[in-house]
Amino acid sequence: MVGVSLSAAMHSLILMDQNNQPLTRVVTWADNRSEKVSAALQQNGMAQELYRQTGTPNHPMTPLTKIMWFRQERPDLFAQATKFIGIKDYVLYRLFGRYVMDYGLASATGLLNLQTLDWDQQALKIAGITKAQLPELVDTETQLTGLSESNAKLLGLKSDVPFIIGSSDGALANLGVDAITPGKLAVSIGTSGAVRMVVDHPVFDPQGKLFCYVLGKGRWLVGGPVNNGGIILRWVRDQWFSGDKKPTYPELMQMAAKSVSGAHGLVFLPYLGGERAPIWDANARGIFFGLTRQHTQADMVRAVLEGIVLNLCEVAQRIDQVAGPIKSIQATGGFSEADLWIQILTDCFDQPVTVPDNHEGSALGAAVMGMHSLGLVSDLTEIHRLVSDSKQWQPNKKRAQRYHEFMKIWLETSQLVEPEYAKIAAFQQKYSK
């Protein structure tokens, strides 16, 4: 064992007390309790100003809005908190007794100034905390050493094994599939999903719809995460079918294959869990539009698959406009094992799509970053030697043209209903008790 390199999910928050004990369980990106806080920042114009400084879109996912929520709704816990940290910071504190956070995860908090790579004073003031209450900022290839004997024994490691702090899971996923140069797009669908491209300087979306996070030295990540990926298929399976008749995921794909591109004119907006990119609205709700008596169950399942992809396609279009043209696409995640879904993606994007052999992009990315820190590789681009392509998919021009036409209807539908999300969410909340 020459070293341990780390990857962790973004946007997590834990409140720690003066005795370095957690006051809360980890609050994940999916926690939307700070929705009203986020809405207030949007209404008073601070959201846009903070985005231009931090590169983090305004949303309840951010540790910034979560901290504000604790200050407003749980002042007892907020007053006791001496540190506000993330899940990786907590693990490293338990191992090494230091509160440190890499620039990659810090850039996803809504609290880091991307130009200075220091905690942003305006964001700190809005959050109501001080710099001393946050972890020490360190480079993504920083090495930590000096495991205690008990921790070393617990992990089965030698006490002098270096730990490389690493970056965020999203950034490292791009590295792990060899999508770390401008123009290379990584698209992933697992439970949720994301579209990301690496650039060599910070890039901001004029409309604030894309994030800009740190990958590592001289590399930034531009893109958008979506809440609604494969979890929608789980909803289809669990809610549309009962008992022993619940289909497997491959059987759902077979069902969708009986329909056609565009699902006979059935639009599906996949916002069953609110949404981050591209609309950044925790109140967003799912919609089927265009239903007729002629539509079949196969059409509806296919519309679900297409709606998830079209949502990602909208994010990709913004990346293309803001960060430069997309030259190639790498697809990862559980959906990459479903031929039909990959072909839908290929046709919707109207570009060849490559599926790498490696499905654990984030873990491999962390390993390569660790290898670079330890001097085992000369540059992160050496990931190219470790990633092999299992298959490349080509778009069908006839289907791509149909999706191009369908995408316009999909976008117009999405824009038309956006003003109604807050109303229906309020109605649901009012009558759900």
Number of C-alpha atoms within 10 A of each C-alpha: 7 12 18 18 24 23 24 23 16 25 26 25 26 23 25 22 17 11 8 15 14 17 16 13 11 15 18 19 18 17 15 20 16 23 19 15 19 25 17 12 18 15 10 9 10 16 20 20 15 23 25 19 19 28 31 28 28 27 28 26 29 26 28 27 27 29 23 20 21 18 17 13 13 12 13 11 15 23 11 13 22 19 24 23 26 28 20 25 24 25 13 18 16 14 18 17 14 15 21 24 26 24 27 31 29 32 28 26 26 28 29 29 22 25 13 10 16 17 23 19 15 16 21 18 11 16 19 13 20 14 15 10 16 20 20 17 18 18 19 26 24 17 19 19 14 16 21 15 13 11 16 16 12 9 11 9 15 16 16 15 17 20 22 26 30 34 32 30 23 29 32 30 28 29 28 29 30 25 25 28 15 19 19 20 29 27 28 27 24 16 17 17 25 24 27 28 28 28 22 13 15 19 22 22 20 11 10 22 22 31 26 29 29 29 28 21 12 10 18 24 28 27 29 26 23 26 25 27 28 21 17 20 18 14 12 18 18 13 10 12 12 10 7 6 9 15 17 11 15 13 11 18 19 15 17 25 17 14 19 14 22 20 24 18 18 22 28 27 23 27 24 18 21 21 22 25 24 20 21 21 22 28 20 25 20 16 16 14 14 11 15 10 5 7 15 16 13 19 24 22 24 30 27 25 26 27 26 26 24 25 25 27 19 20 23 26 13 18 27 17 11 16 21 13 15 17 12 15 23 22 23 27 21 14 19 22 13 12 13 18 20 23 19 23 27 24 25 25 22 18 19 18 24 23 22 21 15 18 19 14 25 24 20 23 29 29 23 25 29 28 21 18 22 17 10 12 15 11 13 19 15 13 21 14 8 13 16 15 12 10 10 15 16 14 18 16 12 10 19 20 14 14 22 15 12 19 21 11 14 22 15 10 16 18 11 9 12 14 11 12 17 15 11 14 15 12 11 11 10 9 7 7 5
